[in-house]
Amino acid sequence: MKIFVKGVYQTNFGELWDKSLKDLILEAGLGAMKNAKIKANEIDLVIIGNKLSGKIDGQDHLGALAAEALKIKKGFRVEAACASGGMAVYQAVQAIKAGEVKTVLVIGAEKMTDKKNGEIAKALMGAASEEERRSGLSFVGLYALMAREYMEKFGAKKEDLAEIAVKNHKHASLNPKAHFPREININTVVSSGMVAEPLGLFDCSPISDGAAAAVISNKKGRVEIVASEISNDSLGLCERKSLVELKATQKASLRAYKKAGIKAEDIDIAEVHDCFTIAEVLAYEDLGFCKKGKGYKGINKPVNLSGGLKACGHPVGATGVKQIVEVVSHLKGEAGKRQIKKAKIGLVHNVGGTGGTAVVHILKGNL
């Protein structure tokens, strides 16, 4: 069975003080339906990707909320830490393959900026292991451990990681919906305040509000989802043999390539999970775009043209769906100033925690 993305939509990402979570869900859902030229009564199911609403807003029942607000027959919520959006897309694909439904509206949404940074950091650590939480670690601290190990093992410098931030801010400057649509330079990144050595403020993705949506269906469209795979690893870093690779990403991507009948070098455009600059470097290697230990030198492939999590923003439940929106836009030739010419195959990579969950989708366009 073939499965297609019929329509997509992304809200603005940023500090959206005048928007509630429900507002964002409605805007994204209605926008994707309009883009797909489809009505609510033609959608069988709505799936919401969200991580934090129950913890910080006290609202867990987002599936019913969305179904009622959008006048869709049924709905449910999916949570997989920062991979919640990608997991929601995966669940939609599985539901259609099972023959239970024909058309699914997937919405990733998160409202984060209404709370203090400390509250958000504590809530996010629900995706880490108990030992890491008891130790007082945060996710920037955990990724800093990975960055230090990587730099010591392969000789990368802070300036090499900074190149990732500079690149993604340049891309975001062309994205009117990005949280930070402005360029920066290497010195800005390297000289920014230290958060957890060696990661400074500009090595980190921001706390953002936002939502994104996609209509996924077995009815023919211009972009096909040719592979959708997930994999898991230990929640904590101390259980892993290596701190410089995400085994879940490696396993999910290898299965996705095999299912799609392609190789890593066939990918024309990718959106990868750059919650921190080191995370994008690791993604290059784990996805097979380059050899292990070579990612910090850069790759010859357009990655994170949306601005990535780093500059487009990271409303955690929305990220995995926003990545789908960006890749679909390129495959349909509708990405505006960011458009990559002749893009036919795109990859989306969404990670939960430090790699406890990884989701990889491969899409083909120009059908």
C-alpha positions as CSV (number, residue, x, y, z in Angstrom):
1,M,0.0,0.0,0.0
2,K,1.3,3.5,-0.9
3,I,0.9,6.4,1.5
4,F,1.0,10.0,0.6
5,V,1.2,13.4,2.2
6,K,-1.7,15.4,0.8
7,G,-1.2,18.7,2.6
8,V,0.9,20.4,5.2
9,Y,1.0,23.6,7.4
10,Q,3.2,25.2,10.0
11,T,2.3,28.0,12.4
12,N,4.9,30.6,13.4
13,F,7.4,29.3,15.9
14,G,8.5,31.5,18.8
15,E,7.1,33.2,21.9
16,L,3.4,33.2,20.9
17,W,1.9,34.9,24.0
18,D,-1.4,35.5,22.3
19,K,-1.9,31.8,21.4
20,S,-3.1,28.9,23.5
21,L,-2.2,25.3,22.8
22,K,-5.8,24.8,21.4
23,D,-5.3,27.9,19.2
24,L,-2.1,26.4,17.7
25,I,-3.8,23.0,17.2
26,L,-6.7,24.6,15.4
27,E,-4.5,26.8,13.2
28,A,-2.2,24.0,12.1
29,G,-5.0,21.5,11.6
30,L,-7.2,23.8,9.6
31,G,-4.2,25.0,7.6
32,A,-3.2,21.5,6.6
33,M,-6.7,20.6,5.6
34,K,-7.0,23.7,3.5
35,N,-3.6,22.9,1.8
36,A,-4.8,19.4,1.2
37,K,-8.2,20.7,-0.1
38,I,-10.0,18.3,2.2
39,K,-12.8,18.7,4.7
40,A,-13.0,17.5,8.3
41,N,-15.7,14.9,7.4
42,E,-13.2,13.3,5.0
43,I,-10.7,12.7,7.8
44,D,-11.0,9.4,9.8
45,L,-8.6,10.2,12.6
46,V,-6.6,13.0,14.2
47,I,-3.3,12.2,16.0
48,I,-1.7,14.7,18.3
49,G,2.1,14.6,19.0
50,N,2.8,16.4,22.3
51,K,5.1,15.9,25.2
52,L,4.5,18.5,27.9
53,S,0.9,19.5,28.0
54,G,-0.1,17.2,30.9
55,K,2.9,18.3,33.0
56,I,2.8,22.1,32.4
57,D,-0.8,22.8,31.5
58,G,-2.6,20.0,33.2
59,Q,-4.3,18.9,30.0
60,D,-3.6,15.3,28.9
61,H,-6.7,14.7,26.8
62,L,-5.5,16.3,23.6
63,G,-6.9,13.7,21.2
64,A,-10.4,14.4,22.3
65,L,-9.8,18.1,22.4
66,A,-8.5,18.2,18.8
67,A,-11.3,15.9,17.5
68,E,-13.9,18.1,19.1
69,A,-12.4,21.4,18.0
70,L,-11.7,20.3,14.4
71,K,-15.0,18.2,14.1
72,I,-13.1,15.0,13.3
73,K,-14.6,11.6,14.2
74,K,-11.9,10.4,16.6
75,G,-8.5,11.2,17.9
76,F,-5.7,10.4,20.3
77,R,-2.4,11.7,21.6
78,V,1.1,10.3,21.1
79,E,4.1,10.9,23.4
80,A,7.7,9.9,22.6
81,A,9.6,12.8,24.3
82,C,11.0,15.2,21.6
83,A,10.2,12.6,19.0
84,S,6.5,12.9,19.7
85,G,5.7,14.6,16.4
86,G,7.7,12.0,14.4
87,M,6.1,9.2,16.3
88,A,2.6,10.6,15.5
89,V,3.4,10.5,11.8
90,Y,4.7,6.9,12.3
91,Q,1.4,5.9,14.0
92,A,-0.6,7.5,11.2
93,V,1.3,5.4,8.6
94,Q,0.8,2.2,10.6
95,A,-3.0,2.9,11.0
96,I,-3.4,3.4,7.3
97,K,-1.3,0.3,6.5
98,A,-3.5,-1.7,8.9
99,G,-6.6,-0.8,6.9
100,E,-8.3,0.8,9.9
101,V,-8.4,4.3,8.3
102,K,-7.8,6.0,5.0
103,T,-6.9,9.5,5.9
104,V,-5.3,10.9,9.0
105,L,-4.6,14.4,10.2
106,V,-1.3,14.5,12.2
107,I,-0.7,17.6,14.4
108,G,2.4,18.2,16.5
109,A,1.9,21.0,19.0
110,E,3.6,22.5,22.1
111,K,3.2,25.6,24.2
112,M,6.3,26.1,26.3
113,T,7.1,29.8,26.8
114,D,4.3,30.5,29.3
115,K,6.4,28.7,32.0
116,K,9.7,29.6,33.6
117,N,12.8,28.0,32.0
118,G,13.5,25.9,35.1
119,E,10.0,24.4,35.0
120,I,10.4,23.5,31.3
121,A,13.9,22.0,31.9
122,K,12.6,19.9,34.7
123,A,9.6,18.7,32.6
124,L,11.8,17.9,29.7
125,M,14.0,15.7,31.9
126,G,11.1,13.3,32.1
127,A,12.6,11.9,28.9
128,A,15.9,11.0,30.7
129,S,16.8,8.1,33.0
130,E,16.0,8.2,36.7
131,E,19.8,8.2,37.5
132,E,20.3,11.2,35.3
133,R,17.5,13.1,36.9
134,R,18.8,12.3,40.4
135,S,22.2,13.5,39.4
136,G,20.8,16.9,38.6
137,L,21.6,16.7,34.9
138,S,19.8,18.5,32.2
139,F,19.7,17.7,28.5
140,V,22.2,20.4,27.7
141,G,24.5,18.7,30.3
142,L,24.0,15.3,28.7
143,Y,24.7,16.5,25.2
144,A,27.7,18.4,26.6
145,L,29.1,15.1,27.8
146,M,28.6,13.7,24.3
147,A,30.2,16.7,22.8
148,R,33.3,16.5,25.1
149,E,33.7,12.8,24.3
150,Y,33.4,13.6,20.5
151,M,35.9,16.4,20.6
152,E,38.5,14.5,22.6
153,K,38.1,11.4,20.3
154,F,38.0,13.1,16.9
155,G,39.7,16.4,17.4
156,A,36.7,18.7,16.7
157,K,36.8,22.2,18.1
158,K,34.1,24.6,19.4
159,E,34.4,26.5,16.1
160,D,33.5,23.3,14.2
161,L,30.3,23.0,16.2
162,A,29.6,26.7,15.8
163,E,29.5,26.2,12.0
164,I,26.3,24.2,12.5
165,A,24.6,27.1,14.3
166,V,25.8,29.7,11.7
167,K,24.5,27.5,8.9
168,N,21.1,26.9,10.4
169,H,20.6,30.6,11.4
170,K,21.4,31.5,7.7
171,H,18.7,29.1,6.6
172,A,16.3,30.4,9.2
173,S,16.8,34.0,7.9
174,L,14.9,32.8,4.8
175,N,12.1,31.3,6.8
176,P,9.5,33.8,7.9
177,K,8.0,31.3,10.4
178,A,11.3,30.7,12.2
179,H,11.8,31.6,15.9
180,F,15.1,33.3,15.0
181,P,15.0,34.4,11.4
182,R,18.4,36.1,11.4
183,E,22.0,35.3,10.6
184,I,24.8,35.1,13.1
185,N,28.6,34.6,12.8
186,I,31.1,32.2,14.3
187,N,32.3,34.7,16.9
188,T,28.7,35.1,18.2
189,V,28.5,31.4,18.8
190,V,31.9,30.8,20.3
191,S,31.7,33.9,22.6
192,S,28.2,33.3,23.8
193,G,27.6,32.5,27.5
194,M,28.6,29.0,28.5
195,V,25.7,26.7,29.4
196,A,27.4,23.4,29.8
197,E,31.0,23.1,28.6
198,P,31.6,23.0,25.7
199,L,28.1,24.1,24.6
200,G,27.3,27.7,24.8
201,L,24.0,29.5,24.4
202,F,24.1,29.6,20.7
203,D,24.8,25.8,20.5
204,C,21.4,25.2,22.0
205,S,17.9,25.1,20.5
206,P,15.4,27.5,22.1
207,I,12.2,27.0,24.1
208,S,9.5,27.7,21.6
209,D,5.7,27.6,21.0
210,G,4.3,26.3,17.8
211,A,2.4,23.6,15.8
212,A,2.6,21.9,12.5
213,A,0.3,19.5,10.7
214,A,0.2,17.0,7.8
215,V,-2.7,15.2,6.1
216,I,-1.6,11.6,5.4
217,S,-3.6,9.3,3.2
218,N,-3.7,6.3,1.0
219,K,-5.2,8.5,-1.7
220,K,-2.6,9.5,-4.3
221,G,-0.7,12.7,-3.9
222,R,2.5,14.4,-5.0
223,V,4.7,13.2,-2.1
224,E,4.9,9.6,-1.0
225,I,6.1,8.4,2.4
226,V,8.2,5.4,1.2
227,A,9.6,4.5,4.6
228,S,8.7,5.2,8.2
229,E,10.8,3.5,10.9
230,I,11.4,3.8,14.6
231,S,14.1,2.3,17.0
232,N,15.0,2.6,20.7
233,D,18.0,2.6,22.9
234,S,18.6,3.0,26.6
235,L,17.1,6.1,28.2
236,G,20.4,7.0,29.9
237,L,23.9,7.5,28.6
238,C,25.6,5.4,31.2
239,E,24.1,2.2,29.8
240,R,25.7,2.8,26.4
241,K,29.0,1.5,25.0
242,S,29.6,4.7,23.1
243,L,28.7,8.4,23.7
244,V,29.5,9.4,20.1
245,E,26.8,7.6,18.3
246,L,23.0,7.1,18.5
247,K,22.4,3.5,17.8
248,A,18.6,4.1,17.5
249,T,19.2,6.5,14.6
250,Q,21.6,4.0,12.9
251,K,19.1,1.2,13.2
252,A,16.0,3.2,12.1
253,S,17.8,4.8,9.2
254,L,19.2,1.5,7.9
255,R,15.8,-0.1,7.9
256,A,14.3,3.0,6.3
257,Y,16.9,2.9,3.5
258,K,16.3,-0.8,2.9
259,K,12.5,-0.3,2.8
260,A,12.8,2.6,0.4
261,G,15.3,0.8,-1.8
262,I,17.9,3.6,-1.6
263,K,21.2,4.5,0.0
264,A,22.2,7.5,2.2
265,E,23.9,9.2,-0.8
266,D,20.5,9.2,-2.6
267,I,19.0,11.7,-0.1
268,D,18.6,15.1,-1.7
269,I,17.5,17.0,1.4
270,A,17.2,16.2,5.1
271,E,15.7,17.7,8.3
272,V,17.6,16.3,11.2
273,H,17.3,16.6,15.0
274,D,19.7,19.4,16.0
275,C,18.6,20.1,19.5
276,F,22.2,21.0,20.1
277,T,25.0,21.6,17.5
278,I,26.7,18.3,18.5
279,A,23.4,16.5,17.7
280,E,23.5,17.5,14.1
281,V,27.1,16.4,13.7
282,L,26.2,13.0,15.2
283,A,23.2,12.8,12.9
284,Y,25.4,13.2,9.8
285,E,27.4,10.2,10.8
286,D,24.6,8.0,12.2
287,L,22.5,8.5,9.1
288,G,25.4,7.5,6.9
289,F,26.0,10.9,5.3
290,C,29.7,10.6,6.2
291,K,32.0,8.3,8.1
292,K,32.2,8.3,11.9
293,G,34.4,11.1,13.2
294,K,34.1,13.1,10.0
295,G,30.8,14.9,10.5
296,Y,32.3,18.0,12.1
297,K,34.1,18.7,8.8
298,G,30.7,19.2,7.1
299,I,28.9,17.3,4.4
300,N,27.9,17.9,0.8
301,K,24.1,17.7,1.4
302,P,21.5,20.4,2.3
303,V,20.4,19.8,5.8
304,N,17.9,21.7,8.0
305,L,16.9,24.3,5.4
306,S,14.1,25.3,7.8
307,G,16.7,26.5,10.2
308,G,16.5,23.3,12.2
309,L,15.6,23.1,15.8
310,K,18.4,25.5,16.5
311,A,17.0,28.5,14.7
312,C,13.5,27.6,13.4
313,G,12.7,26.7,17.0
314,H,11.9,23.6,19.0
315,P,8.3,23.3,20.3
316,V,9.1,19.7,21.2
317,G,5.9,18.0,20.2
318,A,5.7,19.9,16.9
319,T,9.3,19.4,15.7
320,G,8.9,16.0,14.0
321,V,5.8,17.2,12.0
322,K,7.5,20.5,11.1
323,Q,10.3,18.5,9.6
324,I,7.8,16.7,7.4
325,V,6.3,20.1,6.4
326,E,9.7,21.4,5.3
327,V,10.7,18.4,3.3
328,V,7.3,18.1,1.6
329,S,7.5,21.8,0.7
330,H,10.8,21.2,-1.1
331,L,9.6,18.1,-2.8
332,K,6.6,20.0,-4.2
333,G,8.7,23.0,-5.2
334,E,6.9,25.3,-2.7
335,A,9.7,26.2,-0.3
336,G,10.2,29.8,-1.6
337,K,13.6,31.3,-1.1
338,R,14.9,28.1,0.6
339,Q,13.9,25.9,-2.4
340,I,16.4,23.2,-3.4
341,K,16.3,22.5,-7.2
342,K,15.4,19.0,-8.4
343,A,14.8,17.6,-4.9
344,K,13.2,14.2,-5.3
345,I,14.1,12.3,-2.1
346,G,14.0,13.7,1.4
347,L,14.7,12.3,4.9
348,V,13.3,13.4,8.3
349,H,15.1,12.4,11.5
350,N,13.4,13.1,14.9
351,V,15.0,12.1,18.3
352,G,13.6,11.6,21.8
353,G,15.9,12.4,24.7
354,T,19.5,11.6,24.0
355,G,18.5,8.9,21.5
356,G,16.2,6.7,23.6
357,T,13.9,7.0,20.6
358,A,14.7,7.8,17.0
359,V,12.2,8.1,14.1
360,V,13.2,8.2,10.4
361,H,10.9,8.9,7.5
362,I,11.9,8.9,3.8
363,L,9.7,10.8,1.3
364,K,9.7,10.9,-2.5
365,G,8.3,13.7,-4.5
366,N,7.8,14.7,-8.1
367,L,5.4,11.8,-8.6
